[in-house]
Amino acid sequence: MVMANKFFELDNIGLNPEDISTEFTGVEKILTDWANTAIKAFQDNLTKNGSTATHNLFSSIVPLPVKRYGKDYAIEIEGPGYWKYVEYGVKGRFGSAKAPDSPFSFKDKFPPRDVFKTWMTNKGIRAEVKEGQSLDEAIDAKARQIQHAVYKYGIKKNPFVSPFVTDQEITRLAIKVADYISQNSIEVTLPK
């Protein structure tokens, strides 16, 4: 086995981090700007709906970097996995009035009780302490009542994405991207 005895100088390979621009241009800028506008609209809708008890959903919605797949571009907006339960609601085990069109329903699993404890704290809901009961036991009992009510009757839908992401809005975005591409990306060169 022969070992190479030459070493490469790695200092000049790749990009210097200070030379990498964080300024978006072109289609990336259009899509990133749109995603930021969408997120602001989502947050406004969450506030309007009263869906901001913990502010976790509100503050966790972020745009991901624009991706390019051949000629296609994609922008994704990320948020906690439970966003869809807020958006569409959840049908209860014994009723669907709160979210009649939801694809989600409680069947044989209760929602986690700890979520309701946190929610109670954020909403200022107090538990009544009965004789011989600790405060923690009272909070757990109240959270259990709420947990069972939610399981039975569901979670009301609070749309915050769909009011903004409409067919008209997507068409406006597509037109903006198409206009940019048609005005800036066509270059014709003729052989000399």
Disulfide bonds with the S-S distance in Angstrom:
none
